[in-house]
Amino acid sequence: MQTKNLIQASANVVKITRLAKGDVIKLIEAKDYSEPEIYYGVVVDLLNSGEKTFVQIMRYKKGYGAIDCDLKTYSGDKDCNIFPTTVEEVQEHLNECIERIERDVKDAERSLDAKRLGLQRAKEFVSFETSKKLQATSFKEITTQEYLALKEGSVF
């Protein structure tokens, strides 16, 4: 049995009757020989010259560790699989990815802070700024014979 038959038997047909700037939508794009991809989008602009029509959509798609975003223009004479959606559905779909990106940003900021501190310390050392704060180690120089004499007479 084809998947199409299962879906048509259990899902209602949904048709968008009016499209306006700011509408949130769901796009399904299937390229040759690949699985269909789901994008969530926002209608940015509707263009109508009287003869030709276009819609510009800012598309968002979950990527690995990121949210891919692009602006795509669709021609009115081409088929496009656009479905209605809600702001809540978009938030639900993208929130997990947003939280992951926020964690990655915090980790990258900590790593960058550590690198900045290391760079600052390296520059101070090279410019001898750190050496101004350093002091020489105190020591006493003795001969080997004096050392041996001290060693035999003391508890090392």
Secondary structure as UniProt FT lines:
FT   HELIX           3..10
FT   TURN            21..22
FT   STRAND          24..29
FT   TURN            32..33
FT   STRAND          37..48
FT   STRAND          53..63
FT   TURN            64..65
FT   STRAND          66..75
FT   TURN            76..77
FT   STRAND          81..84
FT   HELIX           87..126
FT   TURN            127..129
FT   HELIX           130..133
FT   HELIX           144..153
//
